[in-house]
Amino acid sequence: MSTETVQPIQAINRTAIVDILRGWAILGVVIGNYSDYTFIGKPITVKPDLVSNILQGVNQVVFAAKSWTMLSLLFGYGFAVVIAKMKQQDKDPLVFFGKRMFWLLIIAFINSCFWFGDILKDYALMGLLLILFRNISAKKAFITAAVMLLLLPFIQAGVAFALPYDYMGAVNKHVVPTLYSSSLIDVFISHLKGTYYLQIIFPQYAISVHVMMFACMLLGLAAQRVDFFNHMDVFKKKINTTFYVAWITMAVVATLMGMAGNAPVFNYFKPRYWLVFATMTTILTGICLLYLNKKLKGFFAALQNMGRMTLTNYMVQNVIAIFIFMNVGLGIFNTMPYWFYFTTAVVVFTLQIFISKWWLSYFNYGPIEWVWRQLSYGKRLPLKKG
């Protein structure tokens, strides 16, 4: 048994493209979360405008649901990286990951006070399940994920039929009553209720979303098993092929869904997540190809800094949001046109790029990452660079 202490991955050993993809995904997260505020609150009619319609289309096509699926894949990849490192040191990952996911769940609870769309709790719970697959081969992980994705349209349809749920009724009954309070405690309670009623016991979220999420995690695990992100030059032809296959699949599924409209077949077969997965794969492989071809270097460098502080930036975005949109702050809620929420998200993200770059020039980790690592590894880690 090795006596070497398990250490977090050092900055010099991080894989740049993985952090770049995390940075891109967190851009989609802030746009999606801030855009959701257009639907939060009492019914208000805002006059539509061309810019808002265009930006709403961009969000729907490029970011909506594609960001958390990409982050799920990257979570699976990161999980497998740490597992491989622990195996090299002949250490048992069960206790370590149990503790790591427990502390992530605590962090998720705090974040849920600021945003009832928190996804950290899902990663923590799915991470515990992923431990059972820690010894799976790349091939078996890929096949298992493919089967889950193929079955997902039937699962989603079955859940909708067997477990109907009044989503808006839950919003109006449990979330809205305290939503307009100027008390921070009331806002926290409102968000925690939202997390419970709109995610934890909402059947489509509790079942369909988690099937999608876990399939993506298994694909990330498979990618680590073949060391995909560290040897993308070797896989370049396959990446290129996957890009075009995913793009064609995205176009075909979107066309069929648009043409079929409300056809009865969609009562038994809901292919939305096929479209989401195909689009996410198109974007992911597209970014990989641009990176391999040394394009957009400045933009990717900015995303890389964001990606190294994904957890901190995500939580800070949610804290900022309640002070912009809710009555503990400016109280804007859903009174503005869509472009305002989209633009606000991009401005916050841009500011975080500069702050992340400055922070990482002095410190080894983002502040939330540093706390989580110390709790996970059970030791004090140097925050400031030596």
C-alpha positions as CSV (number, residue, x, y, z in Angstrom):
1,M,0.0,0.0,0.0
2,S,1.4,3.4,-1.0
3,T,2.0,5.9,1.8
4,E,1.8,8.8,-0.6
5,T,-0.9,11.3,0.3
6,V,-3.6,11.9,-2.3
7,Q,-3.2,15.4,-3.7
8,P,-5.5,17.5,-5.9
9,I,-4.4,17.9,-9.5
10,Q,-2.0,20.8,-9.8
11,A,-2.6,23.6,-12.3
12,I,0.4,22.6,-14.4
13,N,-1.2,19.1,-14.9
14,R,-4.6,20.3,-15.8
15,T,-5.9,19.6,-19.3
16,A,-6.5,23.0,-21.0
17,I,-9.3,21.9,-23.4
18,V,-11.3,20.5,-20.4
19,D,-11.2,23.9,-18.6
20,I,-12.0,25.6,-21.9
21,L,-15.1,23.5,-22.3
22,R,-16.1,24.1,-18.6
23,G,-15.7,27.8,-19.3
24,W,-18.0,27.6,-22.3
25,A,-20.6,25.6,-20.4
26,I,-20.6,28.1,-17.5
27,L,-21.4,30.9,-20.1
28,G,-24.4,28.9,-21.1
29,V,-25.4,28.3,-17.5
30,V,-25.4,32.0,-16.6
31,I,-27.3,32.9,-19.8
32,G,-29.9,30.2,-19.1
33,N,-30.3,31.1,-15.4
34,Y,-30.6,34.8,-15.9
35,S,-33.0,34.3,-18.8
36,D,-35.2,32.2,-16.5
37,Y,-35.9,35.4,-14.6
38,T,-38.1,36.5,-17.5
39,F,-40.6,33.8,-16.3
40,I,-40.2,34.3,-12.5
41,G,-42.8,36.3,-10.8
42,K,-46.4,37.6,-11.3
43,P,-47.7,37.6,-14.9
44,I,-46.4,40.7,-16.7
45,T,-46.7,41.4,-20.5
46,V,-43.5,42.8,-22.0
47,K,-43.6,44.0,-25.5
48,P,-41.7,41.7,-27.8
49,D,-38.8,43.1,-29.9
50,L,-36.5,41.7,-32.7
51,V,-33.3,41.7,-30.6
52,S,-35.0,39.7,-27.8
53,N,-36.5,37.2,-30.3
54,I,-33.0,36.7,-31.8
55,L,-31.3,36.3,-28.5
56,Q,-34.0,34.0,-27.2
57,G,-33.5,31.8,-30.3
58,V,-29.7,31.8,-29.7
59,N,-30.2,30.6,-26.2
60,Q,-32.7,28.0,-27.2
61,V,-30.5,26.5,-29.9
62,V,-27.0,26.9,-28.5
63,F,-27.2,26.9,-24.7
64,A,-30.5,25.6,-23.3
65,A,-29.9,22.2,-21.7
66,K,-26.6,21.9,-23.6
67,S,-24.5,23.5,-20.8
68,W,-25.5,21.1,-18.0
69,T,-25.2,18.1,-20.3
70,M,-21.7,19.2,-21.2
71,L,-20.8,19.8,-17.6
72,S,-22.2,16.4,-16.8
73,L,-19.8,14.8,-19.3
74,L,-16.9,16.8,-17.9
75,F,-17.9,15.8,-14.4
76,G,-17.6,12.2,-15.4
77,Y,-14.3,12.9,-17.0
78,G,-13.0,14.6,-13.9
79,F,-14.3,11.8,-11.7
80,A,-12.4,9.2,-13.8
81,V,-9.2,11.3,-13.7
82,V,-9.2,11.3,-9.9
83,I,-10.1,7.5,-9.8
84,A,-7.1,6.8,-12.1
85,K,-4.8,8.8,-9.9
86,M,-6.0,7.0,-6.7
87,K,-5.5,3.6,-8.4
88,Q,-1.9,4.5,-9.3
89,Q,-1.3,5.2,-5.6
90,D,-3.1,2.0,-4.6
91,K,-5.8,3.8,-2.6
92,D,-9.5,3.0,-2.0
93,P,-11.7,5.6,-3.7
94,L,-15.0,4.7,-1.8
95,V,-14.4,6.7,1.4
96,F,-12.7,9.6,-0.4
97,F,-15.5,10.1,-3.0
98,G,-18.2,9.5,-0.4
99,K,-16.7,12.4,1.6
100,R,-16.1,14.5,-1.6
101,M,-19.7,14.2,-2.7
102,F,-21.0,14.8,0.8
103,W,-19.3,18.2,0.9
104,L,-20.5,19.0,-2.6
105,L,-24.0,18.3,-1.4
106,I,-23.5,20.8,1.5
107,I,-22.2,23.4,-1.0
108,A,-25.3,22.6,-3.2
109,F,-27.6,23.3,-0.3
110,I,-26.0,26.7,0.2
111,N,-26.3,27.4,-3.5
112,S,-29.9,26.3,-3.6
113,C,-30.7,29.2,-1.2
114,F,-29.7,31.5,-4.0
115,W,-31.1,29.6,-7.0
116,F,-33.8,26.9,-7.2
117,G,-32.3,25.6,-10.4
118,D,-29.2,24.4,-8.6
119,I,-27.5,21.4,-10.3
120,L,-24.7,20.7,-7.8
121,K,-26.9,18.5,-5.7
122,D,-27.5,16.3,-8.8
123,Y,-23.8,16.0,-9.5
124,A,-23.2,15.1,-5.9
125,L,-25.9,12.3,-5.9
126,M,-25.0,11.1,-9.4
127,G,-21.3,11.1,-8.3
128,L,-22.2,8.6,-5.5
129,L,-23.9,6.4,-8.1
130,L,-20.9,6.8,-10.4
131,I,-18.6,5.3,-7.8
132,L,-20.3,1.9,-8.5
133,F,-19.0,2.2,-12.1
134,R,-15.5,3.1,-11.2
135,N,-14.0,-0.1,-12.7
136,I,-16.0,-0.1,-15.9
137,S,-14.1,-0.2,-19.2
138,A,-14.4,2.6,-21.8
139,K,-16.3,0.3,-24.1
140,K,-18.9,-0.8,-21.5
141,A,-19.3,2.8,-20.3
142,F,-19.9,4.0,-23.9
143,I,-22.4,1.2,-24.6
144,T,-24.3,1.7,-21.3
145,A,-24.6,5.5,-22.1
146,A,-25.7,4.8,-25.6
147,V,-28.5,2.5,-24.4
148,M,-29.7,5.0,-21.9
149,L,-29.8,7.8,-24.5
150,L,-31.6,5.5,-27.0
151,L,-34.3,4.7,-24.4
152,L,-34.6,8.3,-23.1
153,P,-37.4,9.4,-25.5
154,F,-39.6,6.4,-24.3
155,I,-38.6,7.1,-20.6
156,Q,-39.6,10.7,-20.9
157,A,-42.9,9.9,-22.5
158,G,-43.6,7.2,-19.9
159,V,-42.9,9.5,-17.1
160,A,-45.2,12.2,-18.5
161,F,-48.0,9.6,-18.9
162,A,-47.7,7.7,-15.6
163,L,-46.6,10.6,-13.4
164,P,-48.4,13.9,-14.4
165,Y,-47.3,16.9,-12.4
166,D,-48.8,20.4,-12.2
167,Y,-45.5,22.3,-12.5
168,M,-47.0,25.8,-12.7
169,G,-49.4,25.0,-9.9
170,A,-46.4,24.1,-7.7
171,V,-44.7,27.3,-8.6
172,N,-47.7,29.5,-7.7
173,K,-48.5,27.6,-4.5
174,H,-45.1,27.1,-3.0
175,V,-42.6,29.5,-4.6
176,V,-44.4,32.7,-5.5
177,P,-45.9,33.6,-2.1
178,T,-42.5,34.4,-0.5
179,L,-40.7,35.3,-3.8
180,Y,-41.4,39.0,-3.6
181,S,-40.3,39.4,0.0
182,S,-37.5,41.8,0.8
183,S,-36.2,39.5,3.5
184,L,-33.2,37.4,2.5
185,I,-34.4,34.6,4.7
186,D,-37.7,34.5,2.9
187,V,-35.9,34.4,-0.4
188,F,-33.8,31.5,0.8
189,I,-36.9,29.6,1.9
190,S,-38.6,30.3,-1.4
191,H,-35.6,29.0,-3.4
192,L,-35.3,25.9,-1.2
193,K,-39.0,25.2,-1.7
194,G,-38.5,25.7,-5.4
195,T,-35.7,23.2,-5.4
196,Y,-37.9,20.6,-3.7
197,Y,-41.1,21.1,-5.6
198,L,-39.6,21.9,-9.1
199,Q,-36.8,19.4,-9.1
200,I,-36.6,16.9,-6.4
201,I,-40.2,15.7,-6.6
202,F,-40.9,16.8,-10.2
203,P,-41.0,13.4,-12.0
204,Q,-39.6,14.6,-15.3
205,Y,-36.6,16.2,-13.6
206,A,-36.1,13.5,-11.0
207,I,-36.1,10.7,-13.6
208,S,-35.6,11.9,-17.2
209,V,-33.0,14.6,-16.5
210,H,-31.0,12.2,-14.3
211,V,-31.0,9.5,-16.9
212,M,-29.6,12.1,-19.4
213,M,-27.1,13.4,-16.9
214,F,-25.8,10.0,-15.9
215,A,-25.4,8.9,-19.5
216,C,-23.3,12.0,-20.1
217,M,-21.2,11.2,-17.1
218,L,-20.5,7.7,-18.4
219,L,-19.4,9.2,-21.7
220,G,-17.0,11.5,-19.8
221,L,-15.7,8.5,-17.9
222,A,-15.2,6.6,-21.2
223,A,-13.3,9.6,-22.6
224,Q,-10.9,9.5,-19.7
225,R,-10.4,5.8,-20.1
226,V,-9.0,6.3,-23.6
227,D,-7.3,9.6,-22.6
228,F,-9.3,11.5,-25.2
229,F,-8.7,15.1,-24.2
230,N,-4.9,14.6,-23.8
231,H,-4.5,13.0,-27.2
232,M,-7.1,14.8,-29.3
233,D,-4.6,15.0,-32.2
234,V,-4.7,11.2,-32.4
235,F,-8.5,11.3,-32.4
236,K,-8.8,14.3,-34.8
237,K,-10.4,12.3,-37.7
238,K,-12.9,10.8,-35.3
239,I,-13.7,14.2,-33.8
240,N,-14.3,15.6,-37.3
241,T,-16.6,12.7,-38.2
242,T,-18.5,13.0,-34.9
243,F,-19.0,16.7,-35.5
244,Y,-20.7,16.1,-38.9
245,V,-22.7,13.1,-37.7
246,A,-23.9,15.1,-34.7
247,W,-24.7,18.1,-36.8
248,I,-26.7,16.1,-39.3
249,T,-28.5,14.3,-36.5
250,M,-29.3,17.6,-34.9
251,A,-30.7,19.0,-38.1
252,V,-32.8,15.8,-38.8
253,V,-34.3,15.6,-35.3
254,A,-35.1,19.3,-35.2
255,T,-36.8,19.1,-38.7
256,L,-38.8,16.1,-37.8
257,M,-39.9,17.7,-34.5
258,G,-40.9,20.9,-36.3
259,M,-42.8,19.1,-39.0
260,A,-44.6,16.7,-36.8
261,G,-45.7,19.4,-34.4
262,N,-48.2,17.9,-31.9
263,A,-48.5,14.6,-33.6
264,P,-49.9,11.8,-31.5
265,V,-46.6,9.9,-31.7
266,F,-45.0,12.4,-29.3
267,N,-47.3,11.1,-26.6
268,Y,-45.2,7.9,-26.7
269,F,-41.9,9.1,-28.0
270,K,-40.3,12.4,-26.9
271,P,-37.0,13.0,-28.7
272,R,-36.1,16.4,-27.2
273,Y,-33.1,15.1,-25.4
274,W,-31.8,13.5,-28.6
275,L,-31.8,17.0,-30.0
276,V,-30.1,18.4,-26.9
277,F,-27.4,15.7,-27.0
278,A,-26.8,16.0,-30.7
279,T,-26.4,19.8,-30.4
280,M,-24.2,19.6,-27.3
281,T,-22.0,17.1,-29.1
282,T,-21.8,19.3,-32.2
283,I,-20.7,22.3,-30.0
284,L,-18.2,20.2,-28.0
285,T,-16.5,18.6,-31.0
286,G,-16.6,22.0,-32.8
287,I,-14.7,23.6,-29.9
288,C,-12.2,20.8,-29.9
289,L,-11.6,21.2,-33.6
290,L,-11.1,24.9,-33.3
291,Y,-8.7,24.3,-30.4
292,L,-6.7,21.7,-32.4
293,N,-6.5,24.1,-35.3
294,K,-5.2,26.9,-32.9
295,K,-8.1,29.2,-33.6
296,L,-9.6,31.8,-31.2
297,K,-6.6,31.6,-28.8
298,G,-7.5,34.7,-26.8
299,F,-11.1,33.6,-26.4
300,F,-10.1,30.1,-25.3
301,A,-7.6,31.5,-22.8
302,A,-10.4,33.5,-21.2
303,L,-12.6,30.4,-21.1
304,Q,-9.8,28.4,-19.6
305,N,-9.5,30.8,-16.6
306,M,-13.3,30.6,-16.1
307,G,-13.1,26.9,-16.3
308,R,-10.5,26.6,-13.6
309,M,-13.0,28.4,-11.3
310,T,-16.2,26.9,-12.5
311,L,-17.7,26.2,-9.0
312,T,-16.9,29.7,-7.7
313,N,-18.0,31.5,-10.8
314,Y,-21.3,29.5,-10.9
315,M,-22.2,30.3,-7.3
316,V,-21.2,34.0,-7.6
317,Q,-23.4,34.3,-10.6
318,N,-26.4,33.1,-8.6
319,V,-25.6,35.4,-5.6
320,I,-25.4,38.4,-8.0
321,A,-28.7,37.5,-9.6
322,I,-30.8,37.7,-6.6
323,F,-29.5,41.2,-5.8
324,I,-30.3,42.3,-9.4
325,F,-33.6,40.6,-10.0
326,M,-35.3,40.1,-6.6
327,N,-36.6,42.5,-3.9
328,V,-33.6,42.0,-1.7
329,G,-31.9,44.1,-4.4
330,L,-33.2,46.0,-7.4
331,G,-36.4,44.0,-7.7
332,I,-36.4,43.8,-11.5
333,F,-38.0,40.3,-11.7
334,N,-39.6,39.8,-15.1
335,T,-40.4,43.4,-16.0
336,M,-37.7,43.8,-18.7
337,P,-37.5,42.5,-22.2
338,Y,-35.5,39.3,-22.8
339,W,-32.4,41.1,-24.2
340,F,-31.8,42.7,-20.8
341,Y,-31.4,39.3,-19.0
342,F,-29.3,37.9,-21.8
343,T,-27.0,41.0,-21.9
344,T,-26.8,41.1,-18.1
345,A,-25.6,37.5,-18.1
346,V,-22.9,38.2,-20.7
347,V,-21.7,41.3,-18.8
348,V,-21.4,39.3,-15.5
349,F,-19.6,36.5,-17.4
350,T,-17.2,39.0,-19.0
351,L,-16.4,40.6,-15.6
352,Q,-15.7,37.2,-14.2
353,I,-13.2,36.5,-17.0
354,F,-11.1,39.4,-15.8
355,I,-11.5,38.6,-12.1
356,S,-10.7,34.9,-12.7
357,K,-7.5,35.8,-14.6
358,W,-6.5,38.2,-11.8
359,W,-7.3,35.8,-9.0
360,L,-5.4,32.9,-10.6
361,S,-2.3,35.0,-11.0
362,Y,-2.0,35.1,-7.2
363,F,-3.9,31.9,-6.1
364,N,-3.8,28.2,-6.9
365,Y,-7.6,27.7,-6.8
366,G,-10.9,29.5,-6.8
367,P,-12.0,30.2,-3.2
368,I,-14.9,27.7,-3.3
369,E,-12.8,25.1,-5.1
370,W,-10.1,25.6,-2.3
371,V,-12.7,25.1,0.5
372,W,-14.1,22.0,-1.2
373,R,-10.7,20.5,-1.9
374,Q,-9.6,21.0,1.7
375,L,-12.8,19.4,3.0
376,S,-12.4,16.5,0.5
377,Y,-8.7,15.8,1.2
378,G,-8.9,16.5,4.9
379,K,-5.9,18.7,4.9
380,R,-4.9,22.3,4.6
381,L,-3.9,23.2,1.0
382,P,-1.9,26.4,0.1
383,L,-4.2,28.9,-1.5
384,K,-1.7,31.6,-2.4
385,K,1.0,30.8,-4.9
386,G,4.4,30.3,-3.4
